[in-house]
Amino acid sequence: MNIQGDHKYMDTKIRKLDGANMDIDLATPKDRIQWQQDKCPWNEAEASDKHKCAVKNVSICPYFCGIKYHDYVLCSYPNKNPLKGTE
């Protein structure tokens, strides 16, 4: 995949790198963060805050479809994750 940058001669290749051990949640209460954040739709449906997108060294949500530049979580809830099994 090629990405064209601001400079007309820039040609950057994007690689998929294994081992991104990360924590991602959309469950932090608004009074504990300083940025705008959507709520996890699974947590909203269940009126909870127990579901996390990715928990370092523990798990990845079955609906988590990745991260899109610039800080967007891709989520398939309540539908089956179309990326499962394509790794």
Backbone as a chain_set.jsonl record, in Angstrom:
{"seq": "MNIQGDHKYMDTKIRKLDGANMDIDLATPKDRIQWQQDKCPWNEAEASDKHKCAVKNVSICPYFCGIKYHDYVLCSYPNKNPLKGTE", "coords": {"N": [[0.854, -1.173, 0.0], [0.652, 2.184, -0.867], [1.183, 5.445, 0.355], [0.562, 8.76, -0.256], [2.307, 11.607, 0.643], [2.444, 15.04, 1.909], [4.481, 16.231, 0.466], [5.273, 16.194, -2.926], [7.061, 14.265, -3.827], [7.231, 12.358, -1.921], [7.024, 9.041, -0.953], [5.716, 6.664, 0.889], [5.856, 3.52, 2.408], [3.574, 1.376, 4.032], [3.648, -0.831, 6.736], [2.454, -3.834, 8.236], [2.891, -4.501, 11.514], [3.775, -6.939, 13.846], [2.956, -7.583, 17.271], [1.973, -5.395, 18.75], [1.397, -4.514, 21.686], [-1.084, -3.328, 23.477], [-3.222, -1.032, 25.344], [-6.561, -0.255, 25.032], [-9.449, 1.484, 25.553], [-12.869, 2.428, 25.641], [-14.181, 3.284, 27.814], [-13.57, 4.919, 29.906], [-14.54, 7.216, 32.379], [-15.867, 10.479, 31.617], [-14.996, 12.542, 33.307], [-12.461, 11.8, 33.956], [-10.754, 12.037, 31.84], [-9.25, 14.211, 29.36], [-10.061, 14.624, 26.785], [-12.281, 14.361, 23.949], [-14.354, 11.561, 23.731], [-15.942, 8.799, 22.328], [-18.45, 6.53, 23.564], [-18.172, 3.039, 24.233], [-20.098, 1.009, 22.153], [-21.073, -1.518, 22.894], [-20.857, -1.489, 25.681], [-22.666, 0.617, 26.129], [-25.077, -0.578, 25.253], [-25.399, -2.516, 27.195], [-25.438, -1.032, 29.472], [-23.043, -0.728, 30.979], [-19.539, -0.716, 31.954], [-17.669, -2.563, 31.443], [-16.537, -3.695, 29.145], [-13.667, -3.679, 27.07], [-11.616, -2.499, 24.401], [-8.982, -3.413, 23.861], [-6.871, -5.106, 26.051], [-3.882, -4.882, 27.573], [-1.671, -7.58, 27.348], [-3.752, -9.356, 27.888], [-6.435, -9.499, 26.503], [-8.387, -9.092, 23.433], [-11.149, -7.372, 22.241], [-13.916, -9.054, 20.711], [-15.219, -7.581, 18.763], [-13.5, -5.636, 17.973], [-11.922, -3.955, 15.406], [-9.624, -2.676, 14.746], [-7.397, 0.203, 14.479], [-7.778, 3.382, 13.134], [-5.995, 5.894, 11.509], [-6.423, 8.95, 12.547], [-6.439, 8.275, 15.62], [-8.924, 6.785, 15.737], [-11.133, 4.29, 16.718], [-11.997, 1.259, 15.278], [-14.934, -0.51, 15.109], [-17.117, -3.295, 15.115], [-19.457, -3.835, 16.46], [-22.978, -4.179, 16.681], [-22.487, -6.29, 15.03], [-21.054, -9.243, 13.461], [-17.541, -9.538, 13.502], [-15.968, -8.622, 10.626], [-13.32, -9.023, 10.03], [-12.273, -11.107, 11.467], [-10.402, -14.044, 11.431], [-8.961, -13.363, 9.193], [-6.406, -12.725, 9.643]], "CA": [[0.0, 0.0, 0.0], [1.413, 3.425, -0.904], [0.526, 6.633, 0.887], [1.178, 9.98, -0.76], [2.41, 12.639, 1.667], [2.289, 16.419, 1.469], [5.506, 16.519, -0.523], [4.906, 15.418, -4.112], [8.02, 13.195, -4.077], [7.24, 11.433, -0.79], [6.354, 7.76, -1.185], [5.932, 5.908, 2.112], [5.224, 2.202, 2.486], [3.018, 1.047, 5.345], [3.815, -2.241, 7.055], [1.719, -4.386, 9.375], [3.893, -4.985, 12.443], [3.248, -7.823, 14.873], [3.399, -7.364, 18.631], [1.512, -4.125, 19.317], [0.792, -4.834, 22.969], [-1.642, -2.027, 23.84], [-4.467, -0.883, 26.092], [-7.506, 0.665, 24.391], [-10.808, 1.344, 26.064], [-13.792, 3.548, 25.448], [-14.99, 3.147, 29.021], [-13.11, 5.841, 30.943], [-15.512, 8.299, 32.625], [-15.487, 11.771, 31.046], [-14.303, 13.391, 34.281], [-11.099, 11.298, 34.148], [-9.964, 12.273, 30.626], [-9.335, 15.593, 28.899], [-10.353, 14.645, 25.358], [-13.595, 13.844, 23.567], [-14.282, 10.125, 23.489], [-17.217, 8.102, 22.211], [-18.603, 5.38, 24.46], [-18.239, 1.719, 23.614], [-21.499, 0.682, 21.91], [-21.42, -2.726, 23.649], [-21.104, -1.016, 27.043], [-23.916, 1.387, 26.125], [-26.192, -1.515, 25.126], [-25.539, -3.255, 28.454], [-25.341, -0.068, 30.575], [-21.9, -1.127, 31.795], [-18.249, -0.201, 31.51], [-16.764, -3.702, 31.591], [-15.911, -4.105, 27.885], [-12.508, -2.901, 26.626], [-11.194, -2.876, 23.047], [-7.776, -4.225, 23.996], [-6.287, -5.045, 27.38], [-2.49, -5.31, 27.429], [-1.318, -8.931, 27.818], [-4.918, -10.107, 28.334], [-7.46, -9.833, 25.52], [-8.859, -8.141, 22.43], [-12.595, -7.491, 22.073], [-14.266, -9.734, 19.46], [-15.741, -6.598, 17.808], [-12.43, -4.687, 17.665], [-11.453, -4.118, 14.026], [-8.364, -1.976, 14.54], [-7.28, 1.636, 14.698], [-7.608, 4.17, 11.91], [-5.314, 7.171, 11.744], [-5.774, 9.534, 13.673], [-7.139, 7.966, 16.875], [-10.287, 6.265, 15.595], [-11.282, 2.857, 16.96], [-12.933, 0.63, 14.346], [-15.708, -1.463, 15.899], [-18.208, -3.877, 14.329], [-20.612, -4.134, 17.315], [-23.299, -5.52, 17.181], [-22.323, -7.251, 13.937], [-19.894, -10.117, 13.474], [-16.33, -8.864, 13.043], [-15.632, -9.129, 9.285], [-11.876, -9.249, 9.926], [-11.917, -12.334, 12.203], [-9.963, -15.141, 10.573], [-8.225, -12.879, 8.032], [-5.091, -12.299, 10.107]], "C": [[0.895, 1.23, 0.0], [0.571, 4.573, -0.385], [1.264, 7.842, 0.336], [1.157, 11.036, 0.328], [2.19, 14.02, 1.084], [3.285, 16.771, 0.378], [5.271, 15.629, -1.728], [5.86, 14.268, -4.411], [8.038, 12.152, -2.959], [6.43, 10.183, -1.145], [6.673, 6.869, 0.01], [5.196, 4.585, 2.038], [4.741, 1.983, 3.903], [3.153, -0.45, 5.545], [2.937, -2.623, 8.231], [2.767, -5.017, 10.29], [3.242, -5.79, 13.559], [3.768, -7.403, 16.243], [2.989, -6.043, 19.251], [0.707, -4.408, 20.581], [0.237, -3.544, 23.577], [-2.897, -2.138, 24.688], [-5.333, 0.134, 25.359], [-8.865, 0.427, 25.027], [-11.595, 2.602, 25.73], [-14.751, 3.553, 26.639], [-14.574, 4.094, 30.136], [-14.138, 6.95, 31.142], [-14.98, 9.647, 32.139], [-14.718, 12.652, 32.012], [-12.864, 12.939, 34.537], [-10.213, 11.46, 32.914], [-10.19, 13.698, 30.14], [-9.625, 15.69, 27.404], [-11.746, 14.08, 25.119], [-13.443, 12.366, 23.238], [-15.689, 9.558, 23.391], [-17.251, 6.954, 23.206], [-18.632, 4.096, 23.639], [-19.704, 1.355, 23.397], [-21.971, -0.575, 22.652], [-21.697, -2.347, 25.103], [-22.402, -0.221, 27.115], [-25.127, 0.465, 26.091], [-26.464, -2.253, 26.436], [-25.502, -2.348, 29.685], [-24.227, -0.464, 31.541], [-20.649, -0.39, 31.331], [-17.199, -1.313, 31.539], [-16.025, -4.087, 30.308], [-14.813, -3.132, 27.48], [-12.122, -3.382, 25.224], [-9.987, -3.811, 23.084], [-7.212, -4.015, 25.398], [-4.898, -5.678, 27.282], [-2.246, -6.657, 28.107], [-2.519, -9.8, 28.185], [-5.853, -10.49, 27.19], [-7.685, -8.727, 24.493], [-10.344, -8.416, 22.233], [-12.918, -8.173, 20.734], [-14.801, -8.781, 18.388], [-14.684, -5.587, 17.37], [-11.866, -4.972, 16.279], [-10.182, -3.33, 13.743], [-8.454, -0.5, 14.858], [-7.078, 2.299, 13.345], [-6.938, 5.481, 12.299], [-6.358, 8.266, 11.693], [-6.671, 9.327, 14.894], [-8.601, 7.553, 16.734], [-10.268, 4.764, 15.83], [-12.328, 2.337, 15.972], [-13.603, -0.538, 15.07], [-16.87, -1.983, 15.062], [-19.473, -4.142, 15.141], [-21.868, -3.481, 16.752], [-23.132, -6.619, 16.128], [-21.066, -8.099, 14.118], [-18.69, -9.36, 12.898], [-15.926, -9.445, 11.68], [-14.149, -9.44, 9.11], [-11.415, -10.526, 10.625], [-11.552, -13.426, 11.201], [-9.198, -14.691, 9.343], [-6.793, -12.496, 8.391], [-3.993, -12.892, 9.268]], "O": [[1.822, 1.304, 0.807], [-0.625, 4.651, -0.664], [2.486, 7.925, 0.46], [0.098, 11.332, 0.881], [1.804, 14.166, -0.076], [2.963, 17.531, -0.536], [5.086, 14.422, -1.571], [5.508, 13.373, -5.179], [8.779, 11.172, -3.039], [5.284, 10.279, -1.584], [7.792, 6.371, 0.125], [4.03, 4.543, 1.646], [5.415, 2.358, 4.863], [2.825, -1.242, 4.662], [2.706, -1.81, 9.125], [3.454, -5.958, 9.893], [2.254, -5.35, 14.148], [4.894, -6.921, 16.36], [3.622, -5.608, 20.212], [-0.517, -4.524, 20.536], [0.996, -2.749, 24.133], [-3.545, -3.184, 24.744], [-4.894, 1.253, 25.094], [-9.369, -0.696, 25.036], [-11.037, 3.687, 25.564], [-15.951, 3.789, 26.498], [-15.172, 4.072, 31.212], [-14.568, 7.566, 30.166], [-13.784, 9.92, 32.238], [-13.869, 13.435, 31.586], [-12.124, 13.613, 35.254], [-9.047, 11.066, 32.936], [-11.201, 14.32, 30.469], [-9.445, 16.757, 26.818], [-12.316, 13.408, 25.979], [-12.506, 11.972, 22.544], [-16.528, 9.801, 24.258], [-16.208, 6.464, 23.639], [-19.068, 4.089, 22.488], [-20.487, 1.385, 24.347], [-23.147, -0.679, 23.0], [-22.663, -2.83, 25.694], [-23.162, -0.372, 28.071], [-26.098, 0.689, 26.814], [-27.61, -2.576, 26.75], [-25.532, -2.836, 30.815], [-24.431, -0.528, 32.753], [-20.701, 0.448, 30.431], [-16.002, -1.049, 31.646], [-14.986, -4.744, 30.377], [-14.996, -1.916, 27.537], [-12.291, -4.56, 24.909], [-9.969, -4.855, 22.432], [-7.093, -2.883, 25.869], [-4.76, -6.856, 26.952], [-2.57, -6.848, 29.279], [-2.335, -10.883, 28.741], [-6.049, -11.677, 26.929], [-7.237, -7.593, 24.66], [-10.749, -9.568, 22.075], [-12.262, -7.896, 19.73], [-14.832, -9.145, 17.212], [-14.943, -4.767, 16.489], [-11.393, -6.075, 16.002], [-9.709, -3.319, 12.607], [-9.436, -0.017, 15.422], [-6.298, 1.827, 12.518], [-7.287, 6.093, 13.309], [-7.097, 8.364, 10.714], [-7.564, 10.133, 15.154], [-9.43, 7.949, 17.554], [-9.482, 4.045, 15.214], [-13.411, 2.907, 15.847], [-12.932, -1.435, 15.578], [-17.537, -1.208, 14.376], [-20.465, -4.62, 14.591], [-21.818, -2.31, 16.376], [-23.588, -7.746, 16.323], [-20.14, -7.718, 14.834], [-18.823, -8.629, 11.917], [-15.581, -10.623, 11.587], [-13.769, -10.068, 8.122], [-10.293, -10.981, 10.404], [-12.291, -13.696, 10.254], [-8.815, -15.524, 8.521], [-6.05, -11.999, 7.544], [-2.816, -12.636, 9.521]]}, "num_chains": 1, "name": "protein.A"}
